Amino acid sequence: MNLQSIWDELTSRYTKDRVLIGKLWAELEKSYGGKKRFYHNLTHIRYMVSKAMLYRSAISDIDVLLFSIFYHDIVYDATRQDNEQKSAELAIARLTTLSVPPEKIAECHKQIMATKHHAESGEPDVNFVMDLAMAILGDKPGLYDEYCMYIRREYAIYTDL
């Protein structure tokens, strides 16, 4: 699955500015490619996008859900408590530059913020984002073991206790 192609197709529905689309993709690659990103990286995004595509027919607004996936962990620091807020704020700014309609931006913000506490919502697409973010917990044992190893590396600043 080529994430950049999915990004290009998604964003092209809102702008024809190829330079902007490329610039925002480069920002995503840089953010998710950080040195301390062992789990919350583009592999995680690819996993979530692939799962979303499996359930596409049950998703009300696939564009919003994909934007939420791409931006939900763009800001990630294991020592901070405001990652979701910062990610949601950045999503608002970037989606605005893409000319995404305000109601879709508001929905994306809501979906990203829901990943902070993972409380069930009355809105199915919000629940999808949370479920997709945590789907690895119920995946094959080998994938789950990799997840545990990578999460432990991201949180290496904390002791096992």
N, C-alpha and C positions, 0 to 999 in steps of 0.2 A: 504494500500500500504506500503510495507516494503522497506524503502529507502536503508537500508544496503544491502538487497538482490540485489537491482538494482545496487548499487555501486559495489558490488562484481562481478556481471555478467559483468558490463561495464568494469571494470579494468582488469578482467581476460582475456579479449580479447587482452591485451597488455603486461601482465606479469603473470608469474606463481608464483611469490613471494608472498605467502599468508601473510607473516609477514608484508611486505610493504603495501599490500592492507589494512590489519587491522590497521596498524599505521596511514595511511592516513585517514581511516574512523574515527578513534579516534580523529584525529585532526579536522575533519569536525564537529563531535559531540561537541567537546569542544568549538570550535569557535562559532558555531551557538547556543550553549547552554549557552552563557554568561549571567550574571545576568541582564544586561541592554538590552537584546534581547527579546523584547516583540512581535515584528512583524517580524523582519529580523532573523528568526530562522528556525529550521527544518520543522516547519509547513508550512512556506512560501515556502521552497524548495519542500516539498511534494506536495503542491498546484500546483507549476509550473511544476513539473514532471508529475503529473496526467493530466494537460492540454496538455502538450507536447505529451503524449501518445495518446490523442484524435486526434491529427493532425499529427501523426507519418508519414502517407503516403505522406504528403506534405512537409516533412522536408528532405532536401538533405542529411545531415549527422547527424543522430540521436546521434551518439557517441559524436561528437563535441558539439552539442547542450546540451546534458546532462552534459558534463564536464563544460560547461559555466554556466548552472544552479547551479550545485554544488558549483562552485567557485565564482560566481558573487558577493556575499555578504560575503565571508568568512572573510574579513576585513571590519568591520563596526563600526564606531564611529560617532555619530550624530554631534559632534563638528568639524569634519574634512572634508576637501574638496577633499581628495585624496583616498577615499575608493576604488573606481573602479581601480585606478592605482595600489594600493597595492594588491588588490585582483587578478588583472590580472598578476602581477609579481609573486605572490605566485602560481598561476595556472601554469605559465610557468615552474617554478621550480619543482612542483609536477608532472606535466605531463611528464616532461623530465625524472624524476626518474622512471616513469611507462613505459618508452620506447614508448610513443605515437609519431608518426611521426611528424617531424617539421612543415609540412604544416597544420596539424590538430591543433597543438599548436598555430600557428600563427592565425588561424581562431578563435580559442577559445579566444585568447587575443583580437581580433577585436570585437567579440561578447560581451565580458565583458565590454570593453571600451565604446561600444555603449550605455550601460545602464546609462552612466553619463549624456548624453544630450537628449537621446531618440529622435534623429532626424531620419527621415525615410532614409532608405538605399536602394540602388539598389539590395541588396542581400537578398533574402527572409529569409534565416536562421537567419541573423542578426536581421531582423524585427521580426521574431518569438520570439527571446530572449527578445527583448524590450517589445513586446506585452504581453508575458507571465508574465514578471515582473510587468506589470501594469494591468493585467487582472482583478484583484480584484476590480478595480475602476468601472467596469461595471457588477459586479456579483450581486447576490441577495442582497436586501437591508440589511438583517441581517448580511451577511458576510462583506458587506461594512462597516456597523456600527462597527463591531468588529475591522476591519482594522483601522478605525479612532481612536478608543479607544487605540489600541496598539501603533499606530504611535505617538499619543499624549504622551503616557507614555515614549516612546523612546526619545522624544524631550521635556521632562519635564523640562530640563534646560532652556528652552526658555519660555517667557510669552505668553499668548494667543494673545497678540497684534502682 
